[in-house]
Amino acid sequence: MFQLFVDYASFIALVMLACAVGSQMFKIHTRGSAEDFSLLAISMRLTAILIILIKMITLRDVFLISGQCILLFVYVLYAVQVIYWKRKFRI
């Protein structure tokens, strides 16, 4: 029973992280600018998310893999949005 609680809690935690990234995406969209965001930091986080996903796949934990895939998908969208806005307003 405790393991099931931990499984769901870890999945919910990863979804909450994805929602936090989603709120940053909304902020970029409404402001129309990504000047405050570092591409280096975003690429480092994206690399870390991929490495953790590979580790979760080796553990074969469905809850962690699905949560991490959701986070990866949202973070890739976030990175693309930041790159788009940075290139659009490059002077």
C-alpha positions as CSV (number, residue, x, y, z in Angstrom):
1,M,0.0,0.0,0.0
2,F,2.8,2.4,0.9
3,Q,4.6,1.6,-2.4
4,L,1.4,2.5,-4.4
5,F,1.2,5.8,-2.5
6,V,4.9,6.6,-3.4
7,D,4.3,5.6,-7.0
8,Y,1.3,8.0,-7.4
9,A,3.0,10.8,-5.4
10,S,6.1,10.6,-7.6
11,F,3.9,10.7,-10.7
12,I,2.0,13.7,-9.3
13,A,5.3,15.4,-8.5
14,L,6.5,15.1,-12.1
15,V,3.2,16.4,-13.4
16,M,3.5,19.4,-11.0
17,L,7.0,20.1,-12.4
18,A,5.5,20.0,-15.9
19,C,2.8,22.4,-14.9
20,A,5.5,24.8,-13.5
21,V,7.2,24.8,-16.8
22,G,3.9,25.3,-18.5
23,S,3.3,28.4,-16.4
24,Q,6.7,29.8,-17.6
25,M,5.6,29.1,-21.2
26,F,2.4,31.0,-20.6
27,K,4.5,33.9,-19.2
28,I,6.7,33.9,-22.3
29,H,3.7,33.8,-24.6
30,T,1.9,36.7,-22.8
31,R,5.0,38.9,-22.6
32,G,6.1,38.0,-26.1
33,S,9.7,37.9,-24.9
34,A,12.2,35.3,-23.6
35,E,15.1,37.6,-22.9
36,D,15.3,36.6,-19.2
37,F,15.8,32.9,-20.0
38,S,19.3,31.3,-20.5
39,L,19.6,28.8,-23.3
40,L,22.6,27.2,-21.6
41,A,20.5,26.5,-18.4
42,I,17.6,25.2,-20.5
43,S,19.9,22.8,-22.4
44,M,21.5,21.6,-19.2
45,R,18.0,20.9,-17.7
46,L,16.9,19.2,-20.8
47,T,20.0,17.0,-20.8
48,A,19.4,16.1,-17.1
49,I,15.7,15.2,-17.9
50,L,16.8,12.9,-20.6
51,I,19.5,11.2,-18.4
52,I,16.9,10.7,-15.6
53,L,14.4,9.3,-18.2
54,I,17.0,6.7,-19.3
55,K,17.6,5.8,-15.7
56,M,13.9,5.4,-15.1
57,I,13.5,3.2,-18.1
58,T,16.2,0.9,-16.7
59,L,14.2,0.7,-13.5
60,R,11.1,-0.2,-15.4
61,D,8.8,1.9,-13.2
62,V,5.8,2.8,-15.3
63,F,4.7,5.7,-13.0
64,L,8.2,7.4,-13.2
65,I,8.6,6.8,-16.9
66,S,5.2,8.2,-17.8
67,G,5.7,11.2,-15.5
68,Q,9.2,11.9,-16.9
69,C,7.9,11.6,-20.5
70,I,5.2,14.2,-19.7
71,L,7.9,16.5,-18.2
72,L,10.2,15.9,-21.2
73,F,7.5,16.7,-23.7
74,V,6.5,20.0,-21.9
75,Y,10.2,20.9,-21.5
76,V,10.9,20.4,-25.2
77,L,8.0,22.6,-26.0
78,Y,9.4,25.2,-23.6
79,A,12.9,25.1,-25.1
80,V,11.5,25.5,-28.6
81,Q,9.4,28.5,-27.5
82,V,12.4,30.2,-25.8
83,I,14.5,29.6,-28.9
84,Y,11.7,31.0,-31.1
85,W,11.3,34.2,-29.1
86,K,15.1,34.7,-28.7
87,R,15.6,34.4,-32.5
88,K,12.6,36.6,-33.3
89,F,13.9,39.5,-31.4
90,R,17.6,39.1,-32.0
91,I,19.1,42.5,-32.9
